[in-house]
């Protein structure tokens, strides 16, 4: 699920907040998507797959970003 607006990535090695509200170090292959102009990072590729299949059952369930989906 990619929106038209593509915000830039922070530099590799930066700490980023994940969809599940954790924090991790950004790698070249960190799973991510863009939703409403915000880049969202996921801890695991499986979390991104779950989000792509059905955002309401992902770790973003209940997040205000999904309210108008």
Buried (B, 14 or more C-beta within 10 A) or exposed (E): EEEEEEEEBEEEEEEBEBBBEEEBEBEEEBBBBBBEEEBBBBBEEEBBEBBEEEBEEBBBEEBEBBEEE
